[in-house]
Amino acid sequence: MEAVAEGLWGLADYEERKGDVGKAVKCLEAICQSPVSFFPIVEVKTRLRIATLLLKHSHNLNHARSHLERSQLLLKSIPSCFELKCRAYSLLSQCYHLVGAIPPQKQILNKGLELTASSGDGLAAKLWSCNFNSQLANALTIEGDFQNSISALERGYLCAAEIRYLELQMFFATSALHVHLMQWEDVNLVERAIVRCNEVWEFIEPDKRQQCLGLLFYNELLHIFYRLRICDYKNAAQHVDRLDAAMKADLQKVQAYTGSD
């Protein structure tokens, strides 16, 4: 039966590359609907793949959620499979987020964090912890729980620092600044968040900064908002100029690559 599963996986890959996602899903669902049972891990991998396709290419969130919840139940009976369990938690969290089910999203993310905490200090565990803390912070922000959101982002920042992943540290630093700006409870905390963003950005090598345009744009926009909020228009203008220059440089690269005018 394993050969049958691998054949259907390969056929699903082929249909996805052709752009026929519907046929790809049908190939995969043939495994789940088979009258002959496959090993649980085969079914889990298949259901995760179906959910990934549905979330990426369709709006059929309930269908994706049913596959993910079934995967989670199957994974409870499997003692190992750390990576698959983390993928299931992350995808199910995304699904709950998209349907606006924040309480179950927080619950599943906390389970993911418990799993990573019990899995040692390896790189994979740290990266998944960053993933779960990022999603948890977003869910908490939606609920208006800014303090706990900042705490989740701080945990993510520390995880990124432990594995010396500066770009990921910058992501958490800017996200925390964003929440501080939304909360605006203590200007000193906002200023400290600004300083940390500047410090982390300076540690990133110049050639790597060019590959982090999203972070550059995000950081500059947050700085602009902060400067305007405190009526520091002169320094706000400097950040506007930096953002404008970066966007024009990126546009020129895109035009050069595509050959457009």
N, C-alpha and C positions, 0 to 999 in steps of 0.2 A: 504493500500500500504506500510505502514511502516513495517509491518510484512514480506512482500515480500522482501524489502530491507535488513532487518536484516537476513533473510534466505540466500540471495545471498552473503551478507558479510561473514556469517559463512561458506558457501560453499567455498568461495574464500580463507578463512583462512585455511580450510582443504586441498585444492589443493596446497596452498603455502607450508604447512608443508610437503606434499608429494614430493615437489620439482617440481611440474608441474606449473610453473609460467604462461605459456600460457593459461591454463585452468582457473587459478585464475583471469587473466585479462579479459577473456571472461565473467566470472561470473559477474564481476564488470561492464563491458561495457554493459551488458544486462540492467542494471539500466539506464544508460545514453541514450540508444537507445530505451527505452520503449516508445510505442505510448501513454501510460498513464503517465501523468506528476507526478513526485515526488516533495516534498517540496524542494526549492532551497538548503537548508542546507544539505539535504540527497545527492543531486547531487554533491555538493561541496566536502563533505567528500569522496564520491566515486571517484571523479576525482583525488583528492589528493592522495588517496590510489593507484589508477592506475599509476599515475606519479611516486610515490615512488617505486613501483615494477619495472617499466620500467627503471628508473635511476639506480636502484640497480642491476638488473639482465639482462639488455639488452643494446644495443647500439642504440635503437630507440628513439633518442633524439627529433626528430620533433614531434613524436606521444605524447611523454611526455609533450613537450612544448604546444601543442594544448590543452591538458587537463588542464594544469596549467593556460593558458591564459583565457580559458573559466571559470575556477574557479574564477579567479580574477574579471571577469566581473560580475559573479553572486554575489560575495561578496560585490560589490559596492552597491547593493540594500539591503544589510542586515546591520542594524545599529551597532550591537554588534559583537560577534564572534572574539574577539581579537586574540585568539590562532590560529584559522583557518586562519585568515588573515596573521598572521606572518609566519605560515607554508607555505602558498602559496607564499609569497614574498621570503622566503628562498629557497624553491625548484625551483622557477622560476629563481632566481639568479644563482643557481647551474647549471641549464639547459643552461642559456645564457653563463655562463662561459665555459661549455663544448663545445659549438659550436663557441666559440671565439667572441661572441657578447658583447664586453665590455661596449659600451655606454648604451645600454638598461639595462645591468646588474647594472651599477651604478645608473641609474634612478630608478630601482625597489628597490634597497637597500636604497636609500635616502627616498623613500616613506615609507619603513619599519621603518626607523629611525624617520620619522615624526610621524608615528603611535605610536611608543613606547614613544616618548617625550610627546605625548598628553594623555598618559594612566597612568600617575602618577608615583609614586616611588616604586611600588610593585616589588617583587622578579622576577616575570615572565617578566615584562617590562625590568628590568635591564639585565636579561639573554638574552632576544631577542636583546637588544641593543648591547650586547657584540657580539652576533652572526653576526649581520648586519655590525658592525664596522670591525670585522675580515675579512668578505668577501669583504667589500669595500676596505680595506687596500690592500688585495691581488690583486684586480682589478686595483687599482691605481699603484701598483708596476709593474704590467705587462705593463702598459702604460709608465712607467718610471717617474711617478709623485711621487717621493720619499717623498717630503715634506708633501704633503697631505696624503700620506700613513701613515707617522709617526703620523700625527695629528689624523687620525682615530684610530690608535693603542693606542694613548694616551687617547682618549675618552673611548676606551674599557678598558684600564687599570684602569681608574678612576671609571668606573662602577663596575668593579670587586672589587675594593677596598671598594666601598660603601657597598657592600654586604658581605665583608670580605671573599672573595673566593680566598685564596692565590694561589692555583694551577692555577686558571684562570689569576690572576695577573702575575704569572710566564710565562704563555703562551704569554701574551701581551708584557711583558718585553723582552723575548727572541726574539719575532717577530720584535720588534722595533730595537733591537740590530742587527738583521739580515739585516734590511733595512739600518741602519746606516753603516754597513760594506759594503753593496753594493754601497751606495752613496759615502762614505768616503770623506765628504766635510770638516769636522772639527774634528780633532783627539780628541779634548776635549769633544765633544758630544758623540763620540764613547766610550771614557773612562767613562763618566757618565752613559752611557747605561750598560757598563760592571759592574760598581759598583752597579747599581740598581738590576741587575740580581743576583748578589752575595747576596745582602741584602734580597731580597725576598726569595731566596732559603734557606737562614739560618733561616727564620721565619717559614718555613714549617717543621712540626714535622718529626723526622727521620722515623717513621713507615709509614707516608704518602708519604715520598720521595720514598720508595720502590715501591709504586703503581704508581709512575710518571716516569717510566724509559724512556719514550719517551722524556719528558722534560729534564731529566738528560742527555741523549745522545745528544739532540739538543743543550743544553747549553754548554756542554763540547766541541762539535765540533765548535761552534761559538768562544769559548775562544781559541781553538787551532788555528783557522784561524786568529784571531786577533793577537795572539802572533807571529805567523809566519809572518804576514804582517809587524810587527814592528821589525822583526829579533830578538825577545826575545826567542831564542831556548830553553834555560834552563827551563823557565816557561811553554813553549809549551809542553815540554816533560812530565812535571808533569800532565798536563791535558790529555795527551795521556795515561799515566799510569792509571789515574782515569777511563778514558773511557774503557780501556782494562780490568781493574778489574771488572767494572760494567757489561760489556758484558759477561765475563767469569762466573760471579756469576749468571747472568740470564740464561746462557746456562746450567749451572749445575742444576738449578731449573727445567728447561724444561726437561732435561734428567731424573731427578729423578721422575718427574711427569709421563713421558711417559714410564719409565723403560728401556730407550735405553742406550747404552754405549757411 
